[in-house]
Amino acid sequence: MNEPSSSTSHHKDSSLRFKISKLDVFYGAKQAVFGLSLNIPTNKITALIGPSGCGKSTFLRTLNRMNETIRNTRVQGEILLDGQQIHQLDVVGLRRRVGMVFQRPNPFPKSIYENVAYGPRINTTASRAELDRIVESSLRRAVLWEEVKDRLRDPATGLSGGQQQRLCIARTLANDPEVLLLDEPASALDPISTAKIEELLVELKNLTTIAIVTHNMQQAARISDFTAFLLTGQLIEFSPTPHLFTTPTDPRTEAYITGRFG
């Protein structure tokens, strides 16, 4: 397995944002993830691919302890964020640092402005002028500002699906996360909206580390730097994306990416 190396960095591991080792996740008696070890490199896009029910979303949700909201979930193993054990961190602070965007856009039933201002308003003592600045810069980073700048007071639910998803990304970016987790963010969107989200993610990796679950093999190939292939809760292969798609080392990876199963 080709782990991203840290030899290029000056500090020992600044090139790795997450170091995950021997991760097991259980829902009650059922085990969903088995002994998964993986490093997620800083300021890169890491794609998680594999058939439905293979543990991709479960794994993604462990990275900001989202699984704790599900009853009887047990997580074993080590997850380090910038060298810190995430289970020793304050969970609210962790979720500010590691933001999440879900498959279906879920804007709050508030105005476009209030959706984006929500996090900074409860997490900081930002003045009105600072909030205005944060809202504008977050919407700009989500490539949505030009489309909504004249309707910031309108309800967010009036936006199209693609715009709502970019609004959810802007809402997450308003907290200045170090990591952005995306669980199939474009699966409910049309091709034009999907292309906009993909372009946006490629730009955002300069500011934040991205991990994305996708069912869309072409999407993983287009936008990610590294790809992890999961099957039945196990990591089968993890390599730089071009390598995984052109010369996979495991026959199961090849069978999946060529469409023989999944």
N, C-alpha and C positions, 0 to 999 in steps of 0.2 A: 504494500500500500504506500503510495507516495504521499507522505504528509508534507504540507508546506514547510520548508525548512526555515529556521530562524537565523541562519548564518549571515544573512544580509544585514541584520540589524545591529546597531551599536550596543543597545542594552540587550540583556540576554534574550528576552522574549517579547520585546515591544512589537514584533511582527505578528504575534498571535494574540487575538483578543480573548478567545475562549479556549481553555484546555479542558477537554472532557475525557475522563478515564473510567472504564469499567462501569458504565451507567446501566442500571437495571430499573425499569419502571413497571409497577404493578397496579392494576385496577382491581382491588379486592384480591381474589385468588388468581386472577388471570394476568400473566406476564405479557407486556406489550413491547418492551425493549429489552434486549439481551446483551449485556457486556459491551456496550458501545463505547469505543474510544475514538476521539476525533478532535482535531485542532481547527479552530475557525480563524483564518488570518485577518488581520486588521486592514480596513479600507479596501476590502475585496468583496465580491459577491460569491457566496457559496450556495449552490443549488442542491436541494435534496430531492431526489427522484426515486420512483419505485411504485409498484401497483397500489391500489387502494387498500387500506388496512395494514400497511407494512410497517407502521410506526413513525412515519415522517412527521405528522402533526404532533403526535405525542412527544417526540424528541424535541421539536421546536418549542413546545410549551414548557418543557422543563427549564429552558434557558432563562425565562423570567419568572419561574415558579408559578405559572398560570395553572398548572395541574393541581396545585393545592386547593383550587376552588372546586375540584371534583372530589366527592366523598370517597373514602377508602383508597385513596391513591398513595402509593408508597414509592419513594425514589431512593435508590442506593447508588453509591459510587461518588465520584468527585467531579464537580463542575467549578472551574476557576475562571473568574472574569478579571482580567488584568491582575492575575495572581491571587485574587481573593476568593475564598470559598463563598459561593452565592448563598448558601443556607445560613451563613453567619451574618449576612447583610440585612438591613431593614428592607422589608419586602416592597414598601411604597417607593423607597429610594431606588431599589433595584429596577422596578418597573418604569421609573423615570429614565434610568440609564439605558434600559433595554426595552424599547417600545415595540408594540405589536399591532399589525394590521391584519384584519381577518378576511376570509374569503368573500363574504358579502359586506358591502359598505354598510357601516352602522353609525351614521351621523346622529348626534343628539338632537332631540326635538327642540332645537334652538336656532338662532340665526347663524348664518355663515360665520360672522365675526365671533359670536359667542362660542361656537364650536372650537375655533382655533385658540381663543383667549382662555379657554377653560382651565387647561393645565397650569400655565403661568400664573393665572389668577389665584388658584388654590395653593400653588407651591412656592410662590415668591411674593414679594411686596411691590411688584411692578406698578409704577404710576400709570395713569391713563395714557400718557404720551408713549411710555415704554411698551404698553400693551399694543397700542396702535402699530408701533414699529415691529414688534414680534409677529403680530398677525400678518402685516404686509410681507415681511421677509419670509415667513413660513409659507405663505401662499405663493410667493415668487419661487421659492425652492421647489414647491410642488407643481410648478408650472400651471398655476390656476389663477393667479392674480389678474391677468388681463381679461379673463372671462368673467370674473365676479366683482371687480373693484367698484362697480357702480351699484351693486346690489348686496352689500355686506350685511344689511339689516334684514334681508329676505330670509325665509326659512330654508335651512340647508336641505330639507326634504324635497324642495322644488328643483334641485339640481338633477342632471341626468346621472345614470349609474356610474359612468366613467368619471364624471366630475365629483360625485359623492366619494368615490374611492380615493381620488387625489386629495379631496378635503380631509379624509381620514388620515392620509399620509401627512398632510400639512399639520393636522391636530397633533399627531405624534411628534413631528419635527419641532413643534413649538416648545417642547420640553428639552430640546437639544440632546437627543439620545446619542449614546456612543454606538449603540447597535440598533438596527431595525430588523425585526422579524416579520416576515410576510407569509401568510398561509394561503397559497393559491390566490393572490390578490386580483388576478385578471380572469379567473375562470368563469365569472358571471358576466363578463364584458364583451362588447363587440370588438372586431379586429382593430378599428381605428383607436378606440380607447385603450386597448391592450398595447398597441404600439407606443402610445403616449406614456403609459406607465413604464414600459420597458426603457424608453429613452430617459425618463426621469430617474429610474434606479441606477442606470449607468452613470449619470451625472452625480447622483447623491453619494456614490461610493467614495468620492473625494473627501466627503465630510463625515461619513459614518460607515460602519461595518454592516454588511447586509447578509442575512440568511433567508433564503426563499424556498418554500415548498412549492413544487410545480408538477402538474401532470403532463405539461406540454414540453416534450423533448426538445422541440425546435427552440422554445423559449430558453430552456436551460443552456442550450448550445450557443444561442445568440448573446446572452447577457452575462453568464456567470464566468468567473475565473477558475473556480474549483467546483467539482460535482461529487456528491456522495450518493451512491446507489444503495438503497435499503431493501431488504426482502425479509418477510416474516420477523420483523423486529431486530434484524441483525444488519450490521454494516458489511456489505459485500465488497465494496471497492470505493476508494476515495482518491481522486487524482486531479491534476489540472484538467480543466474541461476539454481542451482539444485532444488531450491524451486519452481521456476516458471514452470519448466518442469515436476516436479513430483507431486506437489500439488498446481496447480494454484487456485487462489481464485475466479476468474471470469469465468463463463461458456463459455464466448466468447473466452477467452484465451485457454481453453481446446479444444474447437471446432477447433481453428486454429492450435494448435500444433499437434492435432491428425489427421489433414488433412481433416476435414469435410467441410472446405471452404478455399478460398484464393489461 
